[in-house]
């Protein structure tokens, strides 16, 4: 990723750590990473794919 991204932590994340993700908006995509590993891998997905995944998980 060539540009600096602005990461936002999930609003469902607690202050005690645990399973948290961070999201960063890109032009037509969304970058997702593990908040405990900010220098680790980043998953880039379309907005539609992320929306569908959240809806399926909320189920």
N, CA, C, O and CB atoms as a CASP TS submission, in Angstrom:
PFRMAT TS
TARGET T0000
AUTHOR 0000-0000-0000
METHOD Language model
MODEL 1
PARENT N/A
ATOM      1  N   UNK     1       0.836  -1.169   0.000  1.00  0.00           N
ATOM      2  CA  UNK     1       0.000   0.000   0.000  1.00  0.00           C
ATOM      3  C   UNK     1       0.881   1.232   0.000  1.00  0.00           C
ATOM      4  O   UNK     1       1.729   1.409   0.874  1.00  0.00           O
ATOM      5  CB  UNK     1      -0.952  -0.002   1.201  1.00  0.00           C
ATOM      6  N   UNK     2       0.674   2.057  -0.967  1.00  0.00           N
ATOM      7  CA  UNK     2       1.573   3.181  -1.195  1.00  0.00           C
ATOM      8  C   UNK     2       1.290   4.388  -0.319  1.00  0.00           C
ATOM      9  O   UNK     2       2.177   5.217  -0.112  1.00  0.00           O
ATOM     10  CB  UNK     2       1.502   3.589  -2.615  1.00  0.00           C
ATOM     11  N   UNK     3       0.090   4.504   0.193  1.00  0.00           N
ATOM     12  CA  UNK     3      -0.240   5.705   0.959  1.00  0.00           C
ATOM     13  C   UNK     3      -0.500   5.361   2.415  1.00  0.00           C
ATOM     14  O   UNK     3      -0.783   4.217   2.771  1.00  0.00           O
ATOM     15  CB  UNK     3      -1.460   6.411   0.358  1.00  0.00           C
ATOM     16  N   UNK     4      -0.397   6.373   3.229  1.00  0.00           N
ATOM     17  CA  UNK     4      -0.680   6.193   4.655  1.00  0.00           C
ATOM     18  C   UNK     4      -2.192   6.048   4.843  1.00  0.00           C
ATOM     19  O   UNK     4      -2.969   6.868   4.353  1.00  0.00           O
ATOM     20  CB  UNK     4      -0.124   7.395   5.497  1.00  0.00           C
ATOM     21  N   UNK     5      -2.589   5.020   5.543  1.00  0.00           N
ATOM     22  CA  UNK     5      -4.007   4.789   5.794  1.00  0.00           C
ATOM     23  C   UNK     5      -4.385   5.288   7.180  1.00  0.00           C
ATOM     24  O   UNK     5      -3.558   5.286   8.092  1.00  0.00           O
ATOM     25  CB  UNK     5      -4.349   3.298   5.651  1.00  0.00           C
ATOM     26  N   UNK     6      -5.623   5.714   7.339  1.00  0.00           N
ATOM     27  CA  UNK     6      -6.152   6.105   8.640  1.00  0.00           C
ATOM     28  C   UNK     6      -6.965   4.938   9.166  1.00  0.00           C
ATOM     29  O   UNK     6      -8.031   4.622   8.638  1.00  0.00           O
ATOM     30  CB  UNK     6      -7.018   7.412   8.548  1.00  0.00           C
ATOM     31  N   UNK     7      -6.454   4.297  10.214  1.00  0.00           N
ATOM     32  CA  UNK     7      -7.079   3.102  10.771  1.00  0.00           C
ATOM     33  C   UNK     7      -8.062   3.474  11.865  1.00  0.00           C
ATOM     34  O   UNK     7      -7.809   4.386  12.653  1.00  0.00           O
ATOM     35  CB  UNK     7      -6.020   2.141  11.315  1.00  0.00           C
ATOM     36  N   UNK     8      -9.192   2.763  11.914  1.00  0.00           N
ATOM     37  CA  UNK     8     -10.196   2.935  12.971  1.00  0.00           C
ATOM     38  C   UNK     8     -10.456   1.582  13.607  1.00  0.00           C
ATOM     39  O   UNK     8     -10.635   0.577  12.918  1.00  0.00           O
ATOM     40  CB  UNK     8     -11.524   3.553  12.410  1.00  0.00           C
ATOM     41  N   UNK     9     -10.474   1.573  14.932  1.00  0.00           N
ATOM     42  CA  UNK     9     -10.735   0.328  15.660  1.00  0.00           C
ATOM     43  C   UNK     9     -12.234   0.091  15.731  1.00  0.00           C
ATOM     44  O   UNK     9     -13.017   1.038  15.791  1.00  0.00           O
ATOM     45  CB  UNK     9     -10.122   0.374  17.087  1.00  0.00           C
ATOM     46  N   UNK    10     -12.625  -1.155  15.724  1.00  0.00           N
ATOM     47  CA  UNK    10     -14.028  -1.533  15.815  1.00  0.00           C
ATOM     48  C   UNK    10     -14.671  -0.937  17.067  1.00  0.00           C
ATOM     49  O   UNK    10     -14.062  -0.916  18.136  1.00  0.00           O
ATOM     50  CB  UNK    10     -14.169  -3.059  15.820  1.00  0.00           C
ATOM     51  N   UNK    11     -15.889  -0.460  16.926  1.00  0.00           N
ATOM     52  CA  UNK    11     -16.592   0.101  18.079  1.00  0.00           C
ATOM     53  C   UNK    11     -16.975  -0.983  19.090  1.00  0.00           C
ATOM     54  O   UNK    11     -17.299  -0.678  20.237  1.00  0.00           O
ATOM     55  CB  UNK    11     -17.844   0.849  17.618  1.00  0.00           C
ATOM     56  N   UNK    12     -16.938  -2.237  18.666  1.00  0.00           N
ATOM     57  CA  UNK    12     -17.257  -3.351  19.572  1.00  0.00           C
ATOM     58  C   UNK    12     -16.044  -3.833  20.343  1.00  0.00           C
ATOM     59  O   UNK    12     -16.159  -4.752  21.154  1.00  0.00           O
ATOM     60  CB  UNK    12     -17.847  -4.507  18.793  1.00  0.00           C
ATOM     61  N   UNK    13     -14.901  -3.243  20.115  1.00  0.00           N
ATOM     62  CA  UNK    13     -13.703  -3.672  20.783  1.00  0.00           C
ATOM     63  C   UNK    13     -13.641  -3.098  22.191  1.00  0.00           C
ATOM     64  O   UNK    13     -13.917  -1.917  22.403  1.00  0.00           O
ATOM     65  CB  UNK    13     -12.481  -3.268  19.985  1.00  0.00           C
ATOM     66  N   UNK    14     -13.289  -3.916  23.121  1.00  0.00           N
ATOM     67  CA  UNK    14     -13.186  -3.481  24.514  1.00  0.00           C
ATOM     68  C   UNK    14     -11.803  -2.954  24.834  1.00  0.00           C
ATOM     69  O   UNK    14     -10.897  -3.032  24.005  1.00  0.00           O
ATOM     70  CB  UNK    14     -13.528  -4.623  25.451  1.00  0.00           C
ATOM     71  N   UNK    15     -11.639  -2.429  26.004  1.00  0.00           N
ATOM     72  CA  UNK    15     -10.345  -1.876  26.408  1.00  0.00           C
ATOM     73  C   UNK    15      -9.377  -2.953  26.891  1.00  0.00           C
ATOM     74  O   UNK    15      -8.200  -2.668  27.114  1.00  0.00           O
ATOM     75  CB  UNK    15     -10.543  -0.845  27.501  1.00  0.00           C
ATOM     76  N   UNK    16      -9.855  -4.182  27.054  1.00  0.00           N
ATOM     77  CA  UNK    16      -8.997  -5.246  27.579  1.00  0.00           C
ATOM     78  C   UNK    16      -8.281  -6.040  26.487  1.00  0.00           C
ATOM     79  O   UNK    16      -7.709  -7.094  26.767  1.00  0.00           O
ATOM     80  CB  UNK    16      -9.817  -6.187  28.421  1.00  0.00           C
ATOM     81  N   UNK    17      -8.305  -5.554  25.261  1.00  0.00           N
ATOM     82  CA  UNK    17      -7.638  -6.274  24.170  1.00  0.00           C
ATOM     83  C   UNK    17      -8.577  -7.273  23.555  1.00  0.00           C
ATOM     84  O   UNK    17      -9.710  -6.931  23.215  1.00  0.00           O
ATOM     85  CB  UNK    17      -6.374  -6.978  24.666  1.00  0.00           C
ATOM     86  N   UNK    18      -8.133  -8.504  23.403  1.00  0.00           N
ATOM     87  CA  UNK    18      -8.991  -9.533  22.835  1.00  0.00           C
ATOM     88  C   UNK    18      -9.007  -9.503  21.325  1.00  0.00           C
ATOM     89  O   UNK    18      -8.048  -9.067  20.689  1.00  0.00           O
ATOM     90  CB  UNK    18     -10.384  -9.383  23.353  1.00  0.00           C
ATOM     91  N   UNK    19     -10.096  -9.967  20.761  1.00  0.00           N
ATOM     92  CA  UNK    19     -10.223 -10.062  19.311  1.00  0.00           C
ATOM     93  C   UNK    19     -10.729  -8.748  18.735  1.00  0.00           C
ATOM     94  O   UNK    19     -11.925  -8.462  18.788  1.00  0.00           O
ATOM     95  CB  UNK    19     -11.165 -11.212  18.924  1.00  0.00           C
ATOM     96  N   UNK    20      -9.829  -7.954  18.188  1.00  0.00           N
ATOM     97  CA  UNK    20     -10.192  -6.651  17.639  1.00  0.00           C
ATOM     98  C   UNK    20      -9.665  -6.521  16.221  1.00  0.00           C
ATOM     99  O   UNK    20      -8.607  -7.045  15.872  1.00  0.00           O
ATOM    100  CB  UNK    20      -9.648  -5.511  18.522  1.00  0.00           C
ATOM    101  N   UNK    21     -10.431  -5.811  15.423  1.00  0.00           N
ATOM    102  CA  UNK    21      -9.951  -5.490  14.088  1.00  0.00           C
ATOM    103  C   UNK    21      -9.946  -3.990  13.920  1.00  0.00           C
ATOM    104  O   UNK    21     -10.613  -3.260  14.653  1.00  0.00           O
ATOM    105  CB  UNK    21     -10.818  -6.161  13.001  1.00  0.00           C
ATOM    106  N   UNK    22      -9.181  -3.541  12.940  1.00  0.00           N
ATOM    107  CA  UNK    22      -9.166  -2.143  12.552  1.00  0.00           C
ATOM    108  C   UNK    22      -9.464  -2.085  11.068  1.00  0.00           C
ATOM    109  O   UNK    22      -9.084  -2.975  10.308  1.00  0.00           O
ATOM    110  CB  UNK    22      -7.800  -1.462  12.891  1.00  0.00           C
ATOM    111  N   UNK    23     -10.149  -1.027  10.665  1.00  0.00           N
ATOM    112  CA  UNK    23     -10.515  -0.829   9.268  1.00  0.00           C
ATOM    113  C   UNK    23      -9.933   0.484   8.772  1.00  0.00           C
ATOM    114  O   UNK    23      -9.809   1.451   9.523  1.00  0.00           O
ATOM    115  CB  UNK    23     -12.050  -0.846   9.090  1.00  0.00           C
ATOM    116  N   UNK    24      -9.579   0.499   7.495  1.00  0.00           N
ATOM    117  CA  UNK    24      -9.130   1.727   6.851  1.00  0.00           C
ATOM    118  C   UNK    24      -9.812   1.809   5.495  1.00  0.00           C
ATOM    119  O   UNK    24      -9.830   0.839   4.736  1.00  0.00           O
ATOM    120  CB  UNK    24      -7.567   1.769   6.709  1.00  0.00           C
ATOM    121  N   UNK    25     -10.365   2.961   5.201  1.00  0.00           N
ATOM    122  CA  UNK    25     -11.067   3.160   3.942  1.00  0.00           C
ATOM    123  C   UNK    25     -10.068   3.455   2.828  1.00  0.00           C
ATOM    124  O   UNK    25      -9.156   4.269   2.976  1.00  0.00           O
ATOM    125  CB  UNK    25     -12.095   4.302   4.066  1.00  0.00           C
ATOM    126  N   UNK    26     -10.269   2.773   1.723  1.00  0.00           N
ATOM    127  CA  UNK    26      -9.502   3.035   0.511  1.00  0.00           C
ATOM    128  C   UNK    26     -10.534   3.445  -0.535  1.00  0.00           C
ATOM    129  O   UNK    26     -11.729   3.428  -0.237  1.00  0.00           O
ATOM    130  CB  UNK    26      -8.638   1.766   0.047  1.00  0.00           C
ATOM    131  N   UNK    27     -10.130   3.804  -1.723  1.00  0.00           N
ATOM    132  CA  UNK    27     -11.062   4.324  -2.714  1.00  0.00           C
ATOM    133  C   UNK    27     -12.338   3.486  -2.822  1.00  0.00           C
ATOM    134  O   UNK    27     -13.403   3.948  -2.411  1.00  0.00           O
ATOM    135  CB  UNK    27     -10.385   4.394  -4.060  1.00  0.00           C
ATOM    136  N   UNK    28     -12.261   2.306  -3.347  1.00  0.00           N
ATOM    137  CA  UNK    28     -13.458   1.465  -3.464  1.00  0.00           C
ATOM    138  C   UNK    28     -13.327   0.199  -2.628  1.00  0.00           C
ATOM    139  O   UNK    28     -14.148  -0.713  -2.731  1.00  0.00           O
ATOM    140  CB  UNK    28     -13.712   1.098  -4.931  1.00  0.00           C
ATOM    141  N   UNK    29     -12.304   0.150  -1.811  1.00  0.00           N
ATOM    142  CA  UNK    29     -12.009  -1.040  -1.022  1.00  0.00           C
ATOM    143  C   UNK    29     -11.899  -0.665   0.460  1.00  0.00           C
ATOM    144  O   UNK    29     -11.906   0.508   0.832  1.00  0.00           O
ATOM    145  CB  UNK    29     -10.701  -1.716  -1.517  1.00  0.00           C
ATOM    146  N   UNK    30     -11.797  -1.708   1.287  1.00  0.00           N
ATOM    147  CA  UNK    30     -11.586  -1.522   2.719  1.00  0.00           C
ATOM    148  C   UNK    30     -10.421  -2.413   3.136  1.00  0.00           C
ATOM    149  O   UNK    30     -10.373  -3.590   2.780  1.00  0.00           O
ATOM    150  CB  UNK    30     -12.884  -1.856   3.542  1.00  0.00           C
ATOM    151  N   UNK    31      -9.494  -1.849   3.884  1.00  0.00           N
ATOM    152  CA  UNK    31      -8.373  -2.620   4.418  1.00  0.00           C
ATOM    153  C   UNK    31      -8.737  -3.050   5.842  1.00  0.00           C
ATOM    154  O   UNK    31      -9.307  -2.273   6.607  1.00  0.00           O
ATOM    155  CB  UNK    31      -7.033  -1.781   4.396  1.00  0.00           C
ATOM    156  N   UNK    32      -8.402  -4.293   6.186  1.00  0.00           N
ATOM    157  CA  UNK    32      -8.718  -4.855   7.498  1.00  0.00           C
ATOM    158  C   UNK    32      -7.440  -5.445   8.085  1.00  0.00           C
ATOM    159  O   UNK    32      -6.693  -6.136   7.391  1.00  0.00           O
ATOM    160  CB  UNK    32      -9.847  -5.939   7.400  1.00  0.00           C
ATOM    161  N   UNK    33      -7.192  -5.170   9.364  1.00  0.00           N
ATOM    162  CA  UNK    33      -6.017  -5.754  10.025  1.00  0.00           C
ATOM    163  C   UNK    33      -6.343  -6.079  11.469  1.00  0.00           C
ATOM    164  O   UNK    33      -7.334  -5.598  12.019  1.00  0.00           O
ATOM    165  CB  UNK    33      -4.808  -4.795   9.952  1.00  0.00           C
ATOM    166  N   UNK    34      -5.509  -6.892  12.072  1.00  0.00           N
ATOM    167  CA  UNK    34      -5.605  -7.254  13.487  1.00  0.00           C
ATOM    168  C   UNK    34      -5.006  -6.112  14.294  1.00  0.00           C
ATOM    169  O   UNK    34      -3.847  -5.751  14.084  1.00  0.00           O
ATOM    170  CB  UNK    34      -4.871  -8.616  13.791  1.00  0.00           C
ATOM    171  N   UNK    35      -5.770  -5.541  15.208  1.00  0.00           N
ATOM    172  CA  UNK    35      -5.273  -4.393  15.972  1.00  0.00           C
ATOM    173  C   UNK    35      -4.090  -4.743  16.863  1.00  0.00           C
ATOM    174  O   UNK    35      -3.322  -3.858  17.242  1.00  0.00           O
ATOM    175  CB  UNK    35      -6.382  -3.820  16.818  1.00  0.00           C
ATOM    176  N   UNK    36      -3.927  -6.022  17.205  1.00  0.00           N
ATOM    177  CA  UNK    36      -2.797  -6.437  18.042  1.00  0.00           C
ATOM    178  C   UNK    36      -1.509  -6.574  17.226  1.00  0.00           C
ATOM    179  O   UNK    36      -0.426  -6.703  17.798  1.00  0.00           O
ATOM    180  CB  UNK    36      -3.116  -7.763  18.736  1.00  0.00           C
ATOM    181  N   UNK    37      -1.620  -6.547  15.891  1.00  0.00           N
ATOM    182  CA  UNK    37      -0.458  -6.720  15.021  1.00  0.00           C
ATOM    183  C   UNK    37      -0.498  -5.676  13.905  1.00  0.00           C
ATOM    184  O   UNK    37      -0.696  -6.024  12.741  1.00  0.00           O
ATOM    185  CB  UNK    37      -0.418  -8.157  14.428  1.00  0.00           C
ATOM    186  N   UNK    38      -0.311  -4.401  14.252  1.00  0.00           N
ATOM    187  CA  UNK    38      -0.469  -3.336  13.265  1.00  0.00           C
ATOM    188  C   UNK    38       0.538  -3.378  12.110  1.00  0.00           C
ATOM    189  O   UNK    38       0.316  -2.744  11.078  1.00  0.00           O
ATOM    190  CB  UNK    38      -0.362  -2.022  13.951  1.00  0.00           C
ATOM    191  N   UNK    39       1.618  -4.101  12.268  1.00  0.00           N
ATOM    192  CA  UNK    39       2.601  -4.211  11.186  1.00  0.00           C
ATOM    193  C   UNK    39       2.476  -5.540  10.447  1.00  0.00           C
ATOM    194  O   UNK    39       3.281  -5.852   9.570  1.00  0.00           O
ATOM    195  CB  UNK    39       4.018  -4.057  11.740  1.00  0.00           C
ATOM    196  N   UNK    40       1.461  -6.316  10.809  1.00  0.00           N
ATOM    197  CA  UNK    40       1.239  -7.617  10.191  1.00  0.00           C
ATOM    198  C   UNK    40       0.462  -7.504   8.889  1.00  0.00           C
ATOM    199  O   UNK    40       0.352  -6.425   8.307  1.00  0.00           O
ATOM    200  CB  UNK    40       0.506  -8.528  11.147  1.00  0.00           C
ATOM    201  N   UNK    41      -0.073  -8.625   8.444  1.00  0.00           N
ATOM    202  CA  UNK    41      -0.773  -8.647   7.159  1.00  0.00           C
ATOM    203  C   UNK    41      -2.050  -7.811   7.171  1.00  0.00           C
ATOM    204  O   UNK    41      -2.677  -7.606   8.210  1.00  0.00           O
ATOM    205  CB  UNK    41      -1.105 -10.072   6.780  1.00  0.00           C
ATOM    206  N   UNK    42      -2.408  -7.339   5.984  1.00  0.00           N
ATOM    207  CA  UNK    42      -3.616  -6.546   5.774  1.00  0.00           C
ATOM    208  C   UNK    42      -4.446  -7.237   4.714  1.00  0.00           C
ATOM    209  O   UNK    42      -3.938  -7.615   3.659  1.00  0.00           O
ATOM    210  CB  UNK    42      -3.279  -5.076   5.358  1.00  0.00           C
ATOM    211  N   UNK    43      -5.715  -7.399   4.998  1.00  0.00           N
ATOM    212  CA  UNK    43      -6.663  -7.968   4.044  1.00  0.00           C
ATOM    213  C   UNK    43      -7.394  -6.810   3.383  1.00  0.00           C
ATOM    214  O   UNK    43      -7.933  -5.944   4.072  1.00  0.00           O
ATOM    215  CB  UNK    43      -7.669  -8.959   4.741  1.00  0.00           C
ATOM    216  N   UNK    44      -7.417  -6.785   2.054  1.00  0.00           N
ATOM    217  CA  UNK    44      -8.118  -5.737   1.318  1.00  0.00           C
ATOM    218  C   UNK    44      -9.291  -6.379   0.591  1.00  0.00           C
ATOM    219  O   UNK    44      -9.114  -7.300  -0.207  1.00  0.00           O
ATOM    220  CB  UNK    44      -7.162  -4.999   0.315  1.00  0.00           C
ATOM    221  N   UNK    45     -10.490  -5.882   0.877  1.00  0.00           N
ATOM    222  CA  UNK    45     -11.714  -6.440   0.290  1.00  0.00           C
ATOM    223  C   UNK    45     -12.595  -5.311  -0.223  1.00  0.00           C
ATOM    224  O   UNK    45     -12.431  -4.152   0.158  1.00  0.00           O
ATOM    225  CB  UNK    45     -12.486  -7.303   1.327  1.00  0.00           C
ATOM    226  N   UNK    46     -13.521  -5.665  -1.086  1.00  0.00           N
ATOM    227  CA  UNK    46     -14.478  -4.668  -1.560  1.00  0.00           C
ATOM    228  C   UNK    46     -15.439  -4.319  -0.436  1.00  0.00           C
ATOM    229  O   UNK    46     -15.616  -5.097   0.501  1.00  0.00           O
ATOM    230  CB  UNK    46     -15.250  -5.182  -2.800  1.00  0.00           C
ATOM    231  N   UNK    47     -16.047  -3.173  -0.530  1.00  0.00           N
ATOM    232  CA  UNK    47     -17.035  -2.769   0.471  1.00  0.00           C
ATOM    233  C   UNK    47     -18.202  -3.758   0.502  1.00  0.00           C
ATOM    234  O   UNK    47     -18.716  -4.087   1.571  1.00  0.00           O
ATOM    235  CB  UNK    47     -17.549  -1.340   0.179  1.00  0.00           C
ATOM    236  N   UNK    48     -18.616  -4.229  -0.672  1.00  0.00           N
ATOM    237  CA  UNK    48     -19.730  -5.186  -0.749  1.00  0.00           C
ATOM    238  C   UNK    48     -19.374  -6.500  -0.063  1.00  0.00           C
ATOM    239  O   UNK    48     -20.210  -7.075   0.634  1.00  0.00           O
ATOM    240  CB  UNK    48     -20.113  -5.448  -2.214  1.00  0.00           C
ATOM    241  N   UNK    49     -18.147  -6.984  -0.249  1.00  0.00           N
ATOM    242  CA  UNK    49     -17.728  -8.237   0.388  1.00  0.00           C
ATOM    243  C   UNK    49     -17.692  -8.088   1.906  1.00  0.00           C
ATOM    244  O   UNK    49     -18.104  -8.999   2.623  1.00  0.00           O
ATOM    245  CB  UNK    49     -16.345  -8.672  -0.134  1.00  0.00           C
ATOM    246  N   UNK    50     -17.203  -6.952   2.404  1.00  0.00           N
ATOM    247  CA  UNK    50     -17.176  -6.719   3.846  1.00  0.00           C
ATOM    248  C   UNK    50     -18.594  -6.627   4.398  1.00  0.00           C
ATOM    249  O   UNK    50     -18.895  -7.208   5.441  1.00  0.00           O
ATOM    250  CB  UNK    50     -16.391  -5.435   4.172  1.00  0.00           C
ATOM    251  N   UNK    51     -19.458  -5.906   3.709  1.00  0.00           N
ATOM    252  CA  UNK    51     -20.857  -5.784   4.141  1.00  0.00           C
ATOM    253  C   UNK    51     -21.524  -7.154   4.211  1.00  0.00           C
ATOM    254  O   UNK    51     -22.216  -7.463   5.182  1.00  0.00           O
ATOM    255  CB  UNK    51     -21.642  -4.863   3.184  1.00  0.00           C
ATOM    256  N   UNK    52     -21.314  -7.977   3.178  1.00  0.00           N
ATOM    257  CA  UNK    52     -21.907  -9.316   3.163  1.00  0.00           C
ATOM    258  C   UNK    52     -21.371 -10.191   4.292  1.00  0.00           C
ATOM    259  O   UNK    52     -22.123 -10.959   4.892  1.00  0.00           O
ATOM    260  CB  UNK    52     -21.645  -9.989   1.824  1.00  0.00           C
ATOM    261  N   UNK    53     -20.082 -10.081   4.581  1.00  0.00           N
ATOM    262  CA  UNK    53     -19.480 -10.865   5.656  1.00  0.00           C
ATOM    263  C   UNK    53     -20.034 -10.452   7.018  1.00  0.00           C
ATOM    264  O   UNK    53     -20.312 -11.301   7.866  1.00  0.00           O
ATOM    265  CB  UNK    53     -17.956 -10.709   5.638  1.00  0.00           C
ATOM    266  N   UNK    54     -20.191  -9.148   7.222  1.00  0.00           N
ATOM    267  CA  UNK    54     -20.743  -8.666   8.496  1.00  0.00           C
ATOM    268  C   UNK    54     -22.189  -9.113   8.647  1.00  0.00           C
ATOM    269  O   UNK    54     -22.594  -9.559   9.721  1.00  0.00           O
ATOM    270  CB  UNK    54     -20.649  -7.124   8.587  1.00  0.00           C
ATOM    271  N   UNK    55     -22.956  -8.999   7.593  1.00  0.00           N
ATOM    272  CA  UNK    55     -24.365  -9.437   7.652  1.00  0.00           C
ATOM    273  C   UNK    55     -24.472 -10.933   7.936  1.00  0.00           C
ATOM    274  O   UNK    55     -25.330 -11.360   8.708  1.00  0.00           O
ATOM    275  CB  UNK    55     -25.086  -9.108   6.332  1.00  0.00           C
ATOM    276  N   UNK    56     -23.604 -11.726   7.315  1.00  0.00           N
ATOM    277  CA  UNK    56     -23.628 -13.172   7.523  1.00  0.00           C
ATOM    278  C   UNK    56     -23.236 -13.524   8.963  1.00  0.00           C
ATOM    279  O   UNK    56     -23.810 -14.437   9.555  1.00  0.00           O
ATOM    280  CB  UNK    56     -22.684 -13.871   6.528  1.00  0.00           C
ATOM    281  N   UNK    57     -22.270 -12.811   9.519  1.00  0.00           N
ATOM    282  CA  UNK    57     -21.825 -13.070  10.885  1.00  0.00           C
ATOM    283  C   UNK    57     -22.850 -12.618  11.916  1.00  0.00           C
ATOM    284  O   UNK    57     -22.956 -13.202  12.995  1.00  0.00           O
ATOM    285  CB  UNK    57     -20.502 -12.377  11.142  1.00  0.00           C
ATOM    286  N   UNK    58     -23.589 -11.595  11.585  1.00  0.00           N
ATOM    287  CA  UNK    58     -24.580 -11.028  12.507  1.00  0.00           C
ATOM    288  C   UNK    58     -25.823 -11.898  12.547  1.00  0.00           C
ATOM    289  O   UNK    58     -26.600 -11.838  13.500  1.00  0.00           O
ATOM    290  CB  UNK    58     -24.952  -9.590  12.096  1.00  0.00           C
ATOM    291  N   UNK    59     -26.006 -12.684  11.542  1.00  0.00           N
ATOM    292  CA  UNK    59     -27.015 -13.542  11.313  1.00  0.00           C
ATOM    293  C   UNK    59     -28.197 -14.021  11.760  1.00  0.00           C
ATOM    294  O   UNK    59     -28.790 -14.893  11.125  1.00  0.00           O
ATOM    295  CB  UNK    59     -26.662 -14.192  11.249  1.00  0.00           C
TER
END
